[in-house]
Amino acid sequence: MRKIRRILQAVLSGAAATLLVALAAQPAAAWTWSPVTTVYSSVSSSYCVRAQAGIDHFVPGSLSGNLAYANAYLLRVRVDLLTGFRSCELSATGWGRARLDVERWNGSTWTFCRGSGWAYGSFGWSGGEFPGPYGPSQILDYGGSSSCGQGYYRTRAFAEYETSPSTWVGGNVVSGYEWVP
């Protein structure tokens, strides 16, 4: 009788654990983002250009799509008078642009798959419920694996600031990559 009780207890414990894991599990993320990254700042400038890249792919039953993202931000440089340390902290205003390239890993290097044109807009600071810096951004439906085939995909986001008419400074950042079936 003792042996049967232990077996029954083990089976019920296993079933309860499986049920708990199934109920508590989060759905798999179908997207990846880079951190907001400074892509341009010089010793002589009083601003920092920042960019963020993201990529998503369609996963049935989830809130997802075959989308690539590029965000651009402009911040002012703050210099610590005691240490001379420069940091990008305060939102700045100006005119900027953002664009993106979707890249696919071909087994040895990242190759261009699809891209967007430039999106132009102003930089600034928003208020309201979710205050923060803003700037031009770009979203592109890259078509998933139907664009360039099954494989690993990522986004390269470009962000630039117009320092004077037709003079742009900036750089790029890449998102993490993900498998697109």
Secondary structure by P-SEA (a helix, b strand, c coil): caaaaaaaaaaaaaaaaaaaaaaaccccccccccccccccccccccbbbbbccbbbbbbccccccbbbbbbbbbbbbbbcccccccccccccccccbbbbbbbbbcccbbbbcccccbbbbbbbbbbccccccccccccccccccccccccbbbbbbbbbbbcccccccccccccbbbbcc
